[in-house]
Amino acid sequence: MIFSIWTSYGNPLVRKNTWCDVTFSHPEIPIRLKDAHRACGENARNTVCVVIDILRATTNIAAILENGCPAIYPCASPEMALELAQKLRLRHGSEKIILGGEQDGKPIEGFDGGNSPLEYTRRRIGGKTLILSTSNGTKTLSAVQCCGEIFTAAFVNITATAEKVASILDANPNQSLLIACSGREGAYCEEDAVGAGMLLHILSKYVEKLEFSDTARAALHVAHGAEKNLEKMLFHSWWGKHLSALGLDEDISFCAQKDITRIVPKLDDGVIRIA
């Protein structure tokens, strides 16, 4: 594979490696996109992005699409979600639109549902559109919309997502990769870093030459031991403990499952559908 890079003098050179970077929270995203430009001359539109929010947004998104939801509209705030729900209900009918989300792990007052991957069954969500607003995951999705292609991943679809990204990098080699961990309220969380490291590890089996940033290497190290018992890691994580205190142990166990679906969600023009 041959990749192009621009030096600081604007002269094209040959790059043999694909630049891979990881953010540990959504406020870091602009910094990491600048790093991609410094490292290999890439702009945001030439960056493939994978958003990860293990507990629970990106796990929920994969489960919802698996259960027959044709479209998910992620919104950065509950207010934006409410406004969009009103518009779409007028256009398509109230029965076709479900408004879901959480703040601090709890369902939002006045919404139809929360952010649990167990509540959006095929009977409830099949054929209906979901508008979703969460504490961290949908904020991260909003922050990366400048990127070229955007996908979401969790443990439940980690291999399918890695394979999809590998096929894109193989077909379009002049791209870099950004894995955007949603984190927790602008800070680091272990489970998302583990997901990022697992994705990179699987990706390395398909893409011969990858160049890792410092944070990408850190994610690989964090994932190395945790993958042996994902459920234990989730229950011991800070956010896992918080969700457990809210009585959401079943959600945590669901999120710990690896590769239970081949669904790869893709965000395109503000809407998430199956890639």
Buried (B, 14 or more C-beta within 10 A) or exposed (E): EEBEBBEEEEEEEEBEBBBBBBBBBBBBBEEBBEBBBEBBBBEBEBBBBBBBBBBBBBBBBBBBBBBBBBBBBBBBBBEBBBEBBBEBBEEEEEEEBBBBBBBEBEBBEEBBBBBBBBBBEEEBBEEBBBBBBBBBBBBBBBBBBBBBBBBBBBBBBBBBBBBBBBEBBEEEBBBBBBBBBBBBBEEBBBBBBBBBBBBBBBBBEBBEEBBBBEBBBBBBEBBEEBBEEBBEBBBBBBBBEBBBEEEBEEBBBBBBBEEBBBBBBBBEEEEBBBB
